[in-house]
Amino acid sequence: MSTEDTGAVMHGWAQDMFPYPRSLSGPGVEQTLAYLSNLIPGLKVHQVSSGSQAFDWTVPDEWTIRDAYIENEAGERIISFSDNNLHLVGYSEPVDEWLELDALQERLYSLPDQPDAIPYVTSYYKRRWGFCLTENQRKILKPGKYHAVVDADLKPGHLKYGEIIIPGQEKTEVMLSTYICHPSMGNNEMSGVVVATALARWLQSAHRRHTYRIIFVPETIGSIFYLSQHLAHLKAHLISGFVLTCMGDERTYSLMPSRTGKTLADKVALHSLKQLKGGFDHYSFLQRGSDERQYCSPLVDLPVVSIMRSKYAEYPEYHTSLDDLNLVTQKGLQGGFDIIKRCLQTLEINYTYKATVPCEPQLGKRGLYPTLSRTGSADQIRNTMNVLAYADGSLDLIDIAETIGIDALAVNKIAATMYEHKLLTRA
């Protein structure tokens, strides 16, 4: 897959997986993981039994949804899960009963401020049932009896997630984490899944200094369970992690920092985003809402940030049927892929360098300096001299890039040349 067609390929994957009825568990998750397994050689699917403990949480029962609808007394289906899987409250328990409209209204959810949108509503940890519809659909309901049917199982089973570990030359690890629990919404969350998949495929074919851990988990309970099994290892080896969510629109870029804002992940994310034209939105951890809540919690405290296009809960289509594959575009996905790829490339070359000779080295005798001194000639190599000036063994490559005001990838080209000529060593 070439860089030029990555956005189109990702959008095609999103179109294929968009209809799957994903939730915390059940057939939609299994369909998604099966699809991803065909794209990512070596992806392992793990399962966790309902009732398993993960810190303060318990893995819930498995939800298998077959069909759900509301029909009127004439037998006409006015709301149907088969039309849009957002029409059903996630994890609705089985039901088959007739209700008067007033009673049914208590089970219905709509958005008066967005009359054409179906809201995304879930009830994972309290048994209930309900349906979601547009406000315009709700307004035309007539008094009378309605038949509500949810053909589903909600019983002990399994929660499943995917994981691939792509080894590098070093034991230092970088983690990418995304969700597989959201049903038919494009930016949140199909975009994160396809960007993570494209990055996994790119990494498998790339030269790797670090080891990469890529996980596809249900939000919150999935990351909490994963941490309960891998926390000690991650605390020992993880140097940076990125939550991939809301990566497919074209409006902006956004950064949700770690809790402290002072990790290597924060540093590489900030530096990489600053290289983009048009700027980005830098949020506070007080505005968190994704799995950085778990990865950065005080007793976990991993170096993890979330890089997004439009941030979750900040764009009008969020958690509604309007978050579709018209909002998510090939160009938007390409941008999401490119910014994470830039972060990973920067981490790969982020060595700490130290000069090997006192004073400025004589670059001319190595063919690295203009042999004719005239006004302006030093400007040609000012960045080279600045890199050498700050390579004191205390600053990594990103620090030097920030100090002298150029891209870390450009600093790497200079440092690599100086390293080749034995004017720098890697600390």
Secondary structure, 3 states (H helix, E strand, C coil): CCHHHHHHHHHHHHHHHCCCCCCCCCHHHHHHHHHHHHHCCCCEEEEEECCCEECCEECCCEEEEEEEEEEECCCCEEEECCCCHHHECECCCCEEEEEEHHHHHCCEECCCCCCCCCECCECCCCCCCCEECCHHHHHCCCCCEEEEEEEEEEECCEEEEEEEEECCCCCCEEEEEEECCCCCCHHHHHHHHHHHHHHHHHHHHCCCCCEEEEEEECCCHHHHHHHHHHHHHHHHHEEEEEEECCCCCCCCCEEECCCCCCCHHHHHHHHHHHCCCCCCEECCHHHCCCCHHHHCCCCCCCCEEEEECCCCCCCCCCCECCCCCCCCCHHHHHHHHHHHHHHHHHHHCCCEEEECCCCCCCCHHHCCCCCCCCCCHHHHHHHHHHHHHHCEEEEEHHHHHHHHCCCHHHHHHHHHHHHHCCCEEEC
